[in-house]
Amino acid sequence: MMKVVKSWMFTFSVVVSLGLVGCETTGNNGNVISPSQTADSGPINAAGFLKTDYEPLNKWLDERFEVDYKHMTPTLIFDQVPLNDIFYETSNLPTGAPAFNFSSSDVSRRELLKKISTHWKLKMSFSTDESGTPTAVRVEG
């Protein structure tokens, strides 16, 4: 009988412990911050941003991803997945700028670039070849 009681007590304590581990404390009056809200929550309006008639680039820009960026600088951000698949021409990037922290479970590259552009007040456009085909994203601080 004693073994059954000990067994139940052990099971109860494990269940309670697991329940407590699953509880979340946030330090912000009990409001839980979801990953997509860690930096300036809300939808990103990227309509018309980096607009192009070049369909392969539009498809690439509008592909959706999950991202979790922490402590990004202007010199590091363009080397991160999923942004690092294309070439960037950067000039006058800010130094000593506030870090970029952003998490989302569903964001397009276009929205992400818009968010970065807004955060560091960067101008973004396309560099093109003689035929007008985009060759790089031009980023100016």
C-alpha positions in Angstrom: 0.0 0.0 0.0 2.8 2.4 0.8 4.4 1.8 -2.6 1.1 2.8 -4.3 0.9 6.0 -2.3 4.5 6.9 -3.0 3.9 6.1 -6.7 0.9 8.4 -6.8 2.7 11.2 -5.0 5.6 10.9 -7.4 3.3 11.0 -10.4 1.4 14.0 -9.0 4.6 15.9 -8.3 5.9 15.3 -11.9 2.6 16.4 -13.4 2.6 19.6 -11.2 6.2 20.3 -12.1 5.6 19.9 -15.8 2.6 22.2 -15.5 4.6 24.9 -13.8 7.4 24.7 -16.3 4.8 25.3 -19.1 3.6 28.5 -17.4 5.0 31.7 -18.9 6.0 34.8 -17.0 6.7 37.9 -19.0 7.5 40.7 -16.6 5.0 43.0 -18.5 2.0 42.9 -16.3 1.0 39.4 -17.4 0.7 40.2 -21.1 2.3 37.4 -23.1 4.3 38.6 -26.1 4.0 36.3 -29.1 7.0 35.9 -31.4 5.5 38.0 -34.1 5.1 40.9 -31.7 8.7 41.3 -30.4 9.4 44.4 -32.4 6.7 46.9 -33.4 3.8 44.5 -33.7 1.2 44.6 -36.3 1.1 44.0 -40.0 3.8 45.4 -42.3 2.5 47.4 -45.2 4.9 46.6 -48.0 2.6 47.5 -50.8 4.6 49.1 -53.6 7.9 48.5 -51.8 10.7 47.3 -54.1 8.2 47.1 -56.9 9.4 45.4 -60.1 7.9 43.8 -63.3 10.5 41.1 -63.1 8.4 38.1 -62.0 11.2 35.8 -60.7 12.2 38.6 -58.3 8.6 39.3 -57.2 8.2 35.6 -56.5 11.4 35.6 -54.4 10.4 38.8 -52.5 6.9 37.5 -51.7 7.9 34.0 -50.5 7.1 33.6 -46.8 9.3 32.5 -44.0 9.7 32.2 -40.2 12.4 34.5 -38.9 13.9 35.3 -35.5 16.5 38.0 -35.6 18.2 39.2 -32.5 20.8 42.0 -32.1 21.2 42.5 -35.9 23.3 45.3 -37.2 23.1 47.0 -40.6 26.3 45.2 -41.7 25.0 41.7 -40.6 21.4 41.7 -41.6 21.8 41.1 -45.3 23.9 38.0 -44.7 21.0 36.3 -42.8 18.6 33.7 -44.1 16.3 34.2 -46.0 17.7 37.5 -47.2 21.1 36.3 -48.2 20.1 34.7 -51.6 20.7 37.8 -53.6 23.3 40.6 -54.0 23.1 43.9 -52.1 24.9 47.1 -53.0 25.2 48.9 -49.7 26.5 52.4 -49.0 26.5 54.7 -46.0 25.0 52.1 -43.7 24.5 53.6 -40.2 27.1 52.8 -37.5 26.2 52.6 -33.9 22.5 52.2 -34.9 20.0 50.5 -32.6 20.0 46.7 -33.0 17.2 45.1 -35.1 15.2 42.5 -33.2 12.4 40.9 -35.1 10.5 37.6 -34.9 7.7 36.4 -37.1 6.2 33.0 -38.0 5.0 34.3 -41.4 6.8 37.2 -43.1 7.8 37.8 -46.7 11.2 39.0 -47.8 9.6 42.1 -49.1 7.9 42.8 -45.7 11.2 42.0 -43.9 13.2 44.4 -46.1 10.5 47.1 -45.6 10.8 46.6 -41.8 14.6 46.9 -42.0 14.3 49.9 -44.2 12.0 51.6 -41.8 14.0 50.6 -38.7 17.2 52.1 -39.9 15.8 54.7 -42.3 17.4 53.1 -45.3 16.5 53.8 -49.0 16.1 50.6 -51.0 15.8 50.3 -54.7 17.0 48.0 -57.5 20.2 48.3 -59.6 19.5 47.1 -63.1 21.5 46.1 -66.2 21.2 47.7 -69.6 18.0 45.7 -70.4 16.3 46.8 -67.2 16.6 43.5 -65.4 17.3 43.9 -61.6 20.8 42.8 -60.7 20.9 43.8 -57.0 19.1 45.6 -54.2 20.7 49.0 -53.6 20.7 49.9 -49.9 21.6 53.5 -49.0 21.9 54.9 -45.5 
